[in-house]
């Protein structure tokens, strides 16, 4: 039976989740700027609670962004370290998709407009629709001004608004949602759910392909010489 570990540090939340023998365990904390100190202890605490060693893992899933640059890098550093040491594959998962999956789990939302506050007067934006219990991307993920955010072409029905982008910029987003959770952050339990679908489809990757997805073109790049 598959054993998967999922972890996420892309936003203010730090969370881990474990699937083992069909049972899901998770731990979630909102601890801005403490992810680097807490992530590994949280992983070890969760494995101990389940009575599982690192060697039992089949793969490691993680939030690959978009989100806070430092947070995403922390997750990738830990995942690569564990995956290389254990010789296990990885499963990168979009943090916007994780938000949408959480909205499905907690609110029963079948169509979700997910938005993470990207700072710099922008939002990370993605729209998702449920297919057999999995939130699938409709259109493209993007980073843009709140005024530029829109539903996919031809979208109909009710859409639920999830994420801190809505909490900060709802008045500037030209979408009328049917329900809003503007404080929602990604949760590793929902990341694990999405990773389970990806694992079943054979989408696991080698550890060296654990790459961040920032959506912004320029991230901490040096200035060009004059």
Secondary structure, DSSP 8 states (H G I E B T S, - for coil): ---EEEEE-SSSEEEEEEEETTEEEEEEEE-TT-HHHHHHHHHHHHHHHHT--GGG-SEEEEE--SS-HHHHHHHHHHHHHHHHHHT-EEEEE-HHHHHHHHHHHHH--SEEEEEEE-STT-EEEEEEEEETTEEEE-S--EEE-GGG----TT--S--EEESHHHHHHGGG-----SSEETT----HHHHHHHHHHHHHTT--B-GGG------SS-SS------
